[in-house]
Amino acid sequence: MPISQVAHSVILFLLAGLCEIGGGYLVWQWLRGMRGISWGIAGGAVLFLYGVIPTFQPAHFGRVYAAYGGIFVVLSLLWGWFLDGTRPDRFDLLGAGLCLAGVALIMWWPRP
């Protein structure tokens, strides 16, 4: 697979991840952080975008969503670190590395 296709796919994964985690965070803040309903509405809209963005991936649904799970793990750890101040430990980092290896294998390993 050409590097430009891989880069395009990675960008889509990152955008989808930010929408899923960001939208979920807004809903979380609405319901658990006692924020206004506008936070929940904004969260729902961002989560809707999360549902749209993966449709632009070149692979089929099952492969995209399986690989996206690994991206979600990594982005969740980063979100927790930068926004909640919970620094990943070495086991988090090891697990994240394994997830990224799985993403690469699922999405971009050459197939006959």
C-alpha positions in Angstrom: 0.0 0.0 0.0 1.5 3.4 -0.9 2.6 5.6 2.0 0.1 8.3 1.0 -2.8 5.8 1.5 -1.4 4.8 4.9 -1.0 8.5 5.9 -4.6 9.2 4.7 -5.9 6.3 6.7 -4.0 7.3 9.8 -5.4 10.9 9.6 -8.9 9.4 9.3 -8.3 7.2 12.4 -7.0 10.2 14.4 -10.0 12.3 13.4 -12.5 9.6 14.2 -10.7 9.0 17.6 -10.8 12.6 18.5 -14.5 12.8 17.7 -15.3 9.7 19.6 -13.3 10.5 22.7 -14.2 14.2 22.5 -17.9 13.6 22.0 -17.9 11.0 24.8 -16.0 13.5 27.1 -18.6 16.2 26.4 -21.5 13.8 27.2 -19.6 12.7 30.3 -19.2 16.3 31.4 -22.9 16.9 30.8 -24.1 14.0 32.9 -21.3 13.5 35.5 -19.8 17.0 35.5 -23.1 18.7 35.9 -22.6 20.8 32.8 -25.5 22.2 30.8 -27.5 20.4 28.1 -25.6 22.2 25.4 -22.6 20.0 26.4 -24.6 16.9 25.8 -26.0 18.2 22.4 -22.5 19.2 21.3 -21.2 15.7 22.4 -24.0 14.0 20.4 -23.1 16.0 17.3 -19.4 15.2 17.6 -20.2 11.5 18.2 -22.3 11.6 15.0 -19.2 12.8 13.1 -17.3 9.8 14.6 -19.8 7.6 12.9 -19.3 9.3 9.5 -15.5 9.6 9.4 -14.6 5.9 9.3 -16.7 5.5 6.1 -13.9 7.2 4.2 -11.4 4.4 5.1 -10.4 2.2 2.2 -11.0 -1.1 4.0 -14.2 -2.9 4.8 -16.2 -2.2 8.0 -15.0 -5.1 10.1 -11.3 -4.4 9.4 -11.6 -0.7 10.0 -13.4 -1.0 13.3 -11.1 -3.7 14.5 -8.1 -1.6 13.8 -9.7 1.5 15.1 -10.0 -0.2 18.5 -6.2 -0.1 18.8 -6.1 3.6 17.8 -8.9 4.3 20.4 -6.7 2.7 23.2 -3.8 4.9 22.4 -5.8 8.1 22.0 -7.7 7.3 25.3 -4.4 7.1 27.2 -3.2 10.3 25.6 -6.5 12.1 26.4 -6.3 10.9 30.0 -2.7 12.1 30.2 -3.2 15.6 28.7 -6.6 16.4 29.9 -7.0 14.5 33.2 -3.3 14.5 34.2 -3.1 10.7 34.5 0.3 9.8 33.0 0.5 6.4 31.3 2.8 3.9 33.0 5.2 1.5 31.3 2.5 -1.2 31.0 0.1 1.3 29.4 2.8 2.2 26.9 3.6 -1.5 26.3 -0.1 -2.2 25.7 -0.4 0.8 23.4 2.5 -0.3 21.4 1.0 -3.8 21.0 -2.3 -2.2 19.9 -0.5 -0.1 17.3 1.3 -3.2 16.0 -2.1 -4.9 15.7 -3.5 -1.9 13.8 -0.7 -2.0 11.3 -1.1 -5.7 10.8 -4.8 -5.5 10.4 -4.9 -2.5 8.1 -1.8 -2.5 6.1 -0.2 -5.9 5.9 0.0 -7.0 2.2 -2.6 -9.5 1.3 -2.8 -11.7 -1.8 
